[in-house]
Amino acid sequence: MDKTLSRDGTSIAYRRRGDGPPVVLVGGALSTAADEAPLAALLAPRFTVVTYDRRGRGASGDSGPYTPRREIEDLAAVVAAAGEHVSVFGMRSGGALALEACAAGLPADLLAVYEPPYTPGPTGLLHKARGTALLHRLLADGDRGGAVGLHLSRSGVPEATIARMRRAPLWDGLEALAHTLAYDDALLGDGSVPAGRLSAVRSRTLVVTGGFSAPEVQEATLDVAAGVPRARHRTLTGQTSELAPHAMAPVLADFFSRDRILRNAS
């Protein structure tokens, strides 16, 4: 993997594949660049796809203390390394990071996000506040497995599935990333859709949700689309929060290609 330096000197590892206009993929919670590889491979015939290990994950560094601003600077460094006229796709909390970065001035021509996990409304905000408190308590106690289990449960993964995952080889890798769950949690603030900041996003934006995702998830994505000035919303039939790369790849390829042509023609 190649490396670039973030503004605070933290080393951020990234990988390029393919050829064409640059696209940067931003992974969600408990993911690394390797987890974005299947989607990157599908896009690589038409784009130069850049995947990266977010701060504290994989081959990237983790200078502290953490603030969302530092992750925005990390993404800016990766975008700068990717080239000019970059498009960005963010998955779940990676989408929240991409939105915050674009609101802060990230030079992304086109932006697509899938289900940024905001939890607006009184019930959602209370759920987020309780989850944040419990997450920090588990991490402070060194219970990395408990933190991972909490995240998966809050994401809708059945307890029986989590129990099977605990016995699988992948669990050790998830526990190794557990401390970064606090980073994703911080990116989401109190859980409300940050409409004021989203109004500063200038990129053409596509906000996507799954047709089988929970109603509150679909509602939150509609709120995000309403808050971004140049956004449109799309529902992917048959998809849930566990997005299939083969379902997302043609949507991104169409958006990043067609909207690029429209921009160049304007």
C-alpha positions as YAML, in Angstrom:
chain: A
units: angstrom
residues:
- id: 1
  name: MET
  ca: [0.00, 0.00, 0.00]
- id: 2
  name: ASP
  ca: [1.06, 3.59, -0.59]
- id: 3
  name: LYS
  ca: [1.02, 6.15, 2.21]
- id: 4
  name: THR
  ca: [0.29, 9.83, 2.56]
- id: 5
  name: LEU
  ca: [0.61, 12.14, 5.55]
- id: 6
  name: SER
  ca: [-2.37, 13.80, 7.15]
- id: 7
  name: ARG
  ca: [-2.08, 17.36, 8.38]
- id: 8
  name: ASP
  ca: [-1.09, 16.26, 11.91]
- id: 9
  name: GLY
  ca: [1.62, 13.95, 10.54]
- id: 10
  name: THR
  ca: [-0.35, 10.71, 10.84]
- id: 11
  name: SER
  ca: [0.48, 8.19, 8.13]
- id: 12
  name: ILE
  ca: [-2.58, 7.10, 6.14]
- id: 13
  name: ALA
  ca: [-2.28, 3.95, 4.00]
- id: 14
  name: TYR
  ca: [-4.13, 3.70, 0.70]
- id: 15
  name: ARG
  ca: [-4.25, 1.53, -2.42]
- id: 16
  name: ARG
  ca: [-5.02, 2.34, -6.05]
- id: 17
  name: ARG
  ca: [-6.55, -0.03, -8.58]
- id: 18
  name: GLY
  ca: [-7.96, 0.43, -12.07]
- id: 19
  name: ASP
  ca: [-7.69, 3.25, -14.57]
- id: 20
  name: GLY
  ca: [-9.86, 6.29, -15.26]
- id: 21
  name: PRO
  ca: [-11.30, 9.22, -13.29]
- id: 22
  name: PRO
  ca: [-10.42, 8.94, -9.59]
- id: 23
  name: VAL
  ca: [-12.92, 7.62, -7.04]
- id: 24
  name: VAL
  ca: [-12.20, 7.40, -3.31]
- id: 25
  name: LEU
  ca: [-14.11, 4.86, -1.19]
- id: 26
  name: VAL
  ca: [-14.64, 5.65, 2.50]
- id: 27
  name: GLY
  ca: [-15.44, 2.61, 4.64]
- id: 28
  name: GLY
  ca: [-17.80, 2.45, 7.58]
- id: 29
  name: ALA
  ca: [-17.37, 1.19, 11.13]
- id: 30
  name: LEU
  ca: [-15.06, -1.79, 11.69]
- id: 31
  name: SER
  ca: [-13.91, -1.76, 8.06]
- id: 32
  name: THR
  ca: [-10.51, -1.39, 6.43]
- id: 33
  name: ALA
  ca: [-9.40, -0.89, 2.85]
- id: 34
  name: ALA
  ca: [-9.53, -4.67, 2.39]
- id: 35
  name: ASP
  ca: [-13.27, -4.65, 3.08]
- id: 36
  name: GLU
  ca: [-13.80, -2.16, 0.25]
- id: 37
  name: ALA
  ca: [-11.87, -4.34, -2.22]
- id: 38
  name: PRO
  ca: [-14.92, -6.13, -3.74]
- id: 39
  name: LEU
  ca: [-16.64, -2.85, -4.65]
- id: 40
  name: ALA
  ca: [-13.32, -1.36, -5.81]
- id: 41
  name: ALA
  ca: [-12.75, -4.34, -8.13]
- id: 42
  name: LEU
  ca: [-16.17, -3.82, -9.74]
- id: 43
  name: LEU
  ca: [-15.47, -0.12, -10.35]
- id: 44
  name: ALA
  ca: [-11.83, -0.52, -11.44]
- id: 45
  name: PRO
  ca: [-12.56, -1.19, -15.15]
- id: 46
  name: ARG
  ca: [-13.90, 2.38, -15.46]
- id: 47
  name: PHE
  ca: [-12.24, 4.34, -12.64]
- id: 48
  name: THR
  ca: [-9.01, 4.68, -10.69]
- id: 49
  name: VAL
  ca: [-10.37, 3.50, -7.34]
- id: 50
  name: VAL
  ca: [-8.62, 4.47, -4.11]
- id: 51
  name: THR
  ca: [-9.36, 2.59, -0.90]
- id: 52
  name: TYR
  ca: [-7.73, 3.50, 2.39]
- id: 53
  name: ASP
  ca: [-7.38, 2.45, 6.00]
- id: 54
  name: ARG
  ca: [-9.05, 5.09, 8.11]
- id: 55
  name: ARG
  ca: [-7.18, 6.41, 11.15]
- id: 56
  name: GLY
  ca: [-6.42, 3.72, 13.71]
- id: 57
  name: ARG
  ca: [-7.09, 0.85, 11.29]
- id: 58
  name: GLY
  ca: [-4.92, -1.53, 9.31]
- id: 59
  name: ALA
  ca: [-1.68, 0.03, 8.12]
- id: 60
  name: SER
  ca: [-2.62, 3.62, 9.03]
- id: 61
  name: GLY
  ca: [-1.39, 5.47, 12.09]
- id: 62
  name: ASP
  ca: [-3.41, 6.82, 14.99]
- id: 63
  name: SER
  ca: [-2.01, 10.00, 16.49]
- id: 64
  name: GLY
  ca: [-4.18, 11.24, 19.34]
- id: 65
  name: PRO
  ca: [-6.29, 12.69, 20.69]
- id: 66
  name: TYR
  ca: [-9.07, 11.87, 18.22]
- id: 67
  name: THR
  ca: [-11.35, 14.55, 16.79]
- id: 68
  name: PRO
  ca: [-13.60, 14.36, 13.71]
- id: 69
  name: ARG
  ca: [-11.54, 17.20, 12.24]
- id: 70
  name: ARG
  ca: [-8.52, 14.91, 12.06]
- id: 71
  name: GLU
  ca: [-10.44, 12.30, 10.08]
- id: 72
  name: ILE
  ca: [-11.60, 15.04, 7.71]
- id: 73
  name: GLU
  ca: [-7.95, 15.99, 7.23]
- id: 74
  name: ASP
  ca: [-7.08, 12.32, 6.63]
- id: 75
  name: LEU
  ca: [-9.69, 12.07, 3.86]
- id: 76
  name: ALA
  ca: [-8.46, 15.36, 2.38]
- id: 77
  name: ALA
  ca: [-4.94, 13.94, 2.20]
- id: 78
  name: VAL
  ca: [-6.18, 10.82, 0.42]
- id: 79
  name: VAL
  ca: [-8.25, 12.87, -2.03]
- id: 80
  name: ALA
  ca: [-5.22, 15.03, -2.79]
- id: 81
  name: ALA
  ca: [-3.17, 11.89, -3.46]
- id: 82
  name: ALA
  ca: [-5.91, 10.51, -5.73]
- id: 83
  name: GLY
  ca: [-5.65, 13.38, -8.22]
- id: 84
  name: GLU
  ca: [-7.95, 16.06, -9.61]
- id: 85
  name: HIS
  ca: [-11.73, 16.01, -10.07]
- id: 86
  name: VAL
  ca: [-12.22, 13.27, -7.50]
- id: 87
  name: SER
  ca: [-15.51, 11.53, -6.75]
- id: 88
  name: VAL
  ca: [-16.15, 10.10, -3.25]
- id: 89
  name: PHE
  ca: [-18.39, 7.30, -2.00]
- id: 90
  name: GLY
  ca: [-18.97, 6.84, 1.73]
- id: 91
  name: MET
  ca: [-20.58, 3.77, 3.29]
- id: 92
  name: ARG
  ca: [-22.60, 4.19, 6.51]
- id: 93
  name: SER
  ca: [-20.41, 6.14, 9.01]
- id: 94
  name: GLY
  ca: [-17.96, 6.63, 6.14]
- id: 95
  name: GLY
  ca: [-20.79, 8.51, 4.45]
- id: 96
  name: ALA
  ca: [-21.15, 10.74, 7.49]
- id: 97
  name: LEU
  ca: [-17.40, 11.42, 7.33]
- id: 98
  name: ALA
  ca: [-17.59, 12.22, 3.62]
- id: 99
  name: LEU
  ca: [-20.51, 14.60, 4.17]
- id: 100
  name: GLU
  ca: [-18.70, 16.40, 7.00]
- id: 101
  name: ALA
  ca: [-15.57, 16.65, 4.86]
- id: 102
  name: CYS
  ca: [-17.44, 18.11, 1.90]
- id: 103
  name: ALA
  ca: [-19.23, 20.55, 4.19]
- id: 104
  name: ALA
  ca: [-15.78, 21.65, 5.40]
- id: 105
  name: GLY
  ca: [-14.61, 22.25, 1.82]
- id: 106
  name: LEU
  ca: [-13.27, 18.90, 0.57]
- id: 107
  name: PRO
  ca: [-12.78, 19.32, -3.21]
- id: 108
  name: ALA
  ca: [-14.95, 16.39, -4.29]
- id: 109
  name: ASP
  ca: [-16.74, 16.96, -7.58]
- id: 110
  name: LEU
  ca: [-19.29, 14.22, -6.93]
- id: 111
  name: LEU
  ca: [-20.35, 12.59, -3.67]
- id: 112
  name: ALA
  ca: [-22.41, 9.46, -3.02]
- id: 113
  name: VAL
  ca: [-23.33, 8.11, 0.41]
- id: 114
  name: TYR
  ca: [-25.14, 5.00, 1.57]
- id: 115
  name: GLU
  ca: [-27.23, 5.23, 4.72]
- id: 116
  name: PRO
  ca: [-25.24, 7.57, 6.97]
- id: 117
  name: PRO
  ca: [-26.35, 6.17, 10.37]
- id: 118
  name: TYR
  ca: [-27.96, 9.24, 11.89]
- id: 119
  name: THR
  ca: [-30.75, 8.58, 14.40]
- id: 120
  name: PRO
  ca: [-32.96, 11.68, 14.44]
- id: 121
  name: GLY
  ca: [-36.08, 12.04, 16.57]
- id: 122
  name: PRO
  ca: [-36.50, 11.82, 20.36]
- id: 123
  name: THR
  ca: [-36.30, 8.01, 20.47]
- id: 124
  name: GLY
  ca: [-33.29, 7.91, 18.15]
- id: 125
  name: LEU
  ca: [-31.40, 10.58, 20.07]
- id: 126
  name: LEU
  ca: [-32.02, 8.80, 23.37]
- id: 127
  name: HIS
  ca: [-30.87, 5.51, 21.83]
- id: 128
  name: LYS
  ca: [-27.70, 7.23, 20.56]
- id: 129
  name: ALA
  ca: [-26.94, 8.86, 23.93]
- id: 130
  name: ARG
  ca: [-27.32, 5.59, 25.83]
- id: 131
  name: GLY
  ca: [-25.26, 3.72, 23.26]
- id: 132
  name: THR
  ca: [-22.48, 6.31, 23.42]
- id: 133
  name: ALA
  ca: [-22.28, 6.09, 27.20]
- id: 134
  name: LEU
  ca: [-22.19, 2.28, 27.16]
- id: 135
  name: LEU
  ca: [-19.62, 2.17, 24.36]
- id: 136
  name: HIS
  ca: [-17.23, 4.43, 26.24]
- id: 137
  name: ARG
  ca: [-17.70, 2.42, 29.42]
- id: 138
  name: LEU
  ca: [-16.93, -0.86, 27.64]
- id: 139
  name: LEU
  ca: [-13.82, 0.57, 25.96]
- id: 140
  name: ALA
  ca: [-12.62, 2.12, 29.22]
- id: 141
  name: ASP
  ca: [-12.96, -1.31, 30.87]
- id: 142
  name: GLY
  ca: [-10.97, -2.94, 28.05]
- id: 143
  name: ASP
  ca: [-13.98, -4.99, 26.91]
- id: 144
  name: ARG
  ca: [-13.29, -4.78, 23.19]
- id: 145
  name: GLY
  ca: [-15.51, -7.75, 22.41]
- id: 146
  name: GLY
  ca: [-18.36, -6.14, 24.29]
- id: 147
  name: ALA
  ca: [-17.89, -2.91, 22.30]
- id: 148
  name: VAL
  ca: [-18.01, -4.81, 19.01]
- id: 149
  name: GLY
  ca: [-21.07, -6.74, 20.13]
- id: 150
  name: LEU
  ca: [-22.78, -3.50, 21.15]
- id: 151
  name: HIS
  ca: [-22.12, -1.94, 17.75]
- id: 152
  name: LEU
  ca: [-23.41, -4.97, 15.88]
- id: 153
  name: SER
  ca: [-26.52, -5.16, 18.03]
- id: 154
  name: ARG
  ca: [-27.25, -1.46, 17.55]
- id: 155
  name: SER
  ca: [-26.80, -2.00, 13.80]
- id: 156
  name: GLY
  ca: [-29.57, -4.59, 13.78]
- id: 157
  name: VAL
  ca: [-27.50, -7.78, 13.76]
- id: 158
  name: PRO
  ca: [-29.43, -10.56, 15.60]
- id: 159
  name: GLU
  ca: [-27.92, -11.78, 18.86]
- id: 160
  name: ALA
  ca: [-27.70, -15.33, 17.52]
- id: 161
  name: THR
  ca: [-25.64, -14.09, 14.59]
- id: 162
  name: ILE
  ca: [-23.35, -12.11, 16.90]
- id: 163
  name: ALA
  ca: [-22.84, -15.25, 19.01]
- id: 164
  name: ARG
  ca: [-21.77, -17.19, 15.90]
- id: 165
  name: MET
  ca: [-19.46, -14.35, 14.86]
- id: 166
  name: ARG
  ca: [-17.74, -14.46, 18.25]
- id: 167
  name: ARG
  ca: [-16.68, -18.03, 17.49]
- id: 168
  name: ALA
  ca: [-15.46, -17.22, 13.97]
- id: 169
  name: PRO
  ca: [-11.86, -16.30, 13.00]
- id: 170
  name: LEU
  ca: [-12.98, -12.81, 11.90]
- id: 171
  name: TRP
  ca: [-13.84, -11.81, 15.48]
- id: 172
  name: ASP
  ca: [-10.23, -11.14, 16.48]
- id: 173
  name: GLY
  ca: [-9.93, -8.70, 13.59]
- id: 174
  name: LEU
  ca: [-13.08, -6.89, 14.67]
- id: 175
  name: GLU
  ca: [-11.83, -6.60, 18.25]
- id: 176
  name: ALA
  ca: [-8.57, -5.12, 16.94]
- id: 177
  name: LEU
  ca: [-10.65, -2.25, 15.47]
- id: 178
  name: ALA
  ca: [-12.93, -1.81, 18.50]
- id: 179
  name: HIS
  ca: [-11.32, 1.44, 19.67]
- id: 180
  name: THR
  ca: [-12.27, 3.11, 16.37]
- id: 181
  name: LEU
  ca: [-15.96, 2.62, 17.18]
- id: 182
  name: ALA
  ca: [-15.59, 5.67, 19.42]
- id: 183
  name: TYR
  ca: [-14.34, 7.59, 16.40]
- id: 184
  name: ASP
  ca: [-17.38, 6.69, 14.31]
- id: 185
  name: ASP
  ca: [-19.62, 7.51, 17.26]
- id: 186
  name: ALA
  ca: [-18.04, 10.96, 17.56]
- id: 187
  name: LEU
  ca: [-18.58, 11.63, 13.84]
- id: 188
  name: LEU
  ca: [-22.33, 11.23, 14.36]
- id: 189
  name: GLY
  ca: [-22.57, 13.76, 17.18]
- id: 190
  name: ASP
  ca: [-25.84, 13.38, 19.07]
- id: 191
  name: GLY
  ca: [-27.32, 11.39, 16.20]
- id: 192
  name: SER
  ca: [-29.34, 14.17, 14.62]
- id: 193
  name: VAL
  ca: [-28.93, 15.00, 10.92]
- id: 194
  name: PRO
  ca: [-26.58, 18.04, 10.87]
- id: 195
  name: ALA
  ca: [-28.75, 20.05, 8.48]
- id: 196
  name: GLY
  ca: [-26.89, 23.29, 9.08]
- id: 197
  name: ARG
  ca: [-23.55, 21.82, 8.07]
- id: 198
  name: LEU
  ca: [-25.01, 19.80, 5.21]
- id: 199
  name: SER
  ca: [-26.24, 23.03, 3.65]
- id: 200
  name: ALA
  ca: [-22.57, 23.88, 3.02]
- id: 201
  name: VAL
  ca: [-21.99, 20.79, 0.82]
- id: 202
  name: ARG
  ca: [-21.42, 21.97, -2.75]
- id: 203
  name: SER
  ca: [-20.77, 18.63, -4.44]
- id: 204
  name: ARG
  ca: [-23.43, 17.00, -6.60]
- id: 205
  name: THR
  ca: [-24.64, 14.32, -4.22]
- id: 206
  name: LEU
  ca: [-26.47, 11.01, -4.41]
- id: 207
  name: VAL
  ca: [-27.98, 9.71, -1.16]
- id: 208
  name: VAL
  ca: [-28.87, 6.01, -1.32]
- id: 209
  name: THR
  ca: [-30.81, 3.68, 0.96]
- id: 210
  name: GLY
  ca: [-31.89, 0.05, 0.78]
- id: 211
  name: GLY
  ca: [-35.48, -0.84, 0.02]
- id: 212
  name: PHE
  ca: [-35.47, -3.43, 2.81]
- id: 213
  name: SER
  ca: [-33.75, -1.21, 5.37]
- id: 214
  name: ALA
  ca: [-35.64, -0.19, 8.49]
- id: 215
  name: PRO
  ca: [-38.15, 2.67, 8.07]
- id: 216
  name: GLU
  ca: [-36.19, 4.93, 10.41]
- id: 217
  name: VAL
  ca: [-33.05, 4.38, 8.31]
- id: 218
  name: GLN
  ca: [-34.90, 5.29, 5.13]
- id: 219
  name: GLU
  ca: [-36.35, 8.38, 6.80]
- id: 220
  name: ALA
  ca: [-32.91, 9.53, 7.94]
- id: 221
  name: THR
  ca: [-31.51, 9.26, 4.41]
- id: 222
  name: LEU
  ca: [-34.40, 11.35, 3.11]
- id: 223
  name: ASP
  ca: [-33.52, 13.98, 5.74]
- id: 224
  name: VAL
  ca: [-29.90, 13.93, 4.57]
- id: 225
  name: ALA
  ca: [-30.93, 14.36, 0.93]
- id: 226
  name: ALA
  ca: [-33.19, 17.26, 1.90]
- id: 227
  name: GLY
  ca: [-30.34, 18.96, 3.75]
- id: 228
  name: VAL
  ca: [-27.79, 18.88, 0.91]
- id: 229
  name: PRO
  ca: [-28.47, 21.58, -1.70]
- id: 230
  name: ARG
  ca: [-27.52, 19.56, -4.81]
- id: 231
  name: ALA
  ca: [-28.63, 16.11, -3.68]
- id: 232
  name: ARG
  ca: [-31.01, 13.53, -4.99]
- id: 233
  name: HIS
  ca: [-32.25, 10.38, -3.30]
- id: 234
  name: ARG
  ca: [-32.42, 6.82, -4.56]
- id: 235
  name: THR
  ca: [-33.72, 3.59, -3.06]
- id: 236
  name: LEU
  ca: [-32.07, 0.31, -4.05]
- id: 237
  name: THR
  ca: [-34.69, -2.40, -4.23]
- id: 238
  name: GLY
  ca: [-33.89, -5.48, -2.19]
- id: 239
  name: GLN
  ca: [-30.95, -3.99, -0.30]
- id: 240
  name: THR
  ca: [-30.48, -3.54, 3.43]
- id: 241
  name: SER
  ca: [-27.79, -1.97, 5.58]
- id: 242
  name: GLU
  ca: [-25.65, -4.95, 4.53]
- id: 243
  name: LEU
  ca: [-25.16, -3.57, 1.03]
- id: 244
  name: ALA
  ca: [-24.17, -5.95, -1.78]
- id: 245
  name: PRO
  ca: [-21.25, -4.52, -3.82]
- id: 246
  name: HIS
  ca: [-22.70, -5.82, -7.10]
- id: 247
  name: ALA
  ca: [-25.90, -3.83, -6.43]
- id: 248
  name: MET
  ca: [-24.08, -0.58, -5.64]
- id: 249
  name: ALA
  ca: [-21.37, -0.67, -8.31]
- id: 250
  name: PRO
  ca: [-23.58, 0.08, -11.36]
- id: 251
  name: VAL
  ca: [-25.34, 2.87, -9.49]
- id: 252
  name: LEU
  ca: [-22.03, 4.53, -8.65]
- id: 253
  name: ALA
  ca: [-20.63, 3.96, -12.13]
- id: 254
  name: ASP
  ca: [-23.67, 5.64, -13.68]
- id: 255
  name: PHE
  ca: [-23.68, 8.56, -11.25]
- id: 256
  name: PHE
  ca: [-19.96, 9.23, -11.38]
- id: 257
  name: SER
  ca: [-19.89, 8.96, -15.19]
- id: 258
  name: ARG
  ca: [-23.12, 10.66, -16.25]
- id: 259
  name: ASP
  ca: [-22.89, 13.52, -13.79]
- id: 260
  name: ARG
  ca: [-19.26, 14.09, -14.74]
- id: 261
  name: ILE
  ca: [-20.32, 14.44, -18.39]
- id: 262
  name: LEU
  ca: [-23.11, 16.84, -17.42]
- id: 263
  name: ARG
  ca: [-20.70, 18.92, -15.34]
- id: 264
  name: ASN
  ca: [-18.16, 19.14, -18.16]
- id: 265
  name: ALA
  ca: [-20.89, 20.16, -20.60]
- id: 266
  name: SER
  ca: [-22.18, 22.96, -18.36]
...
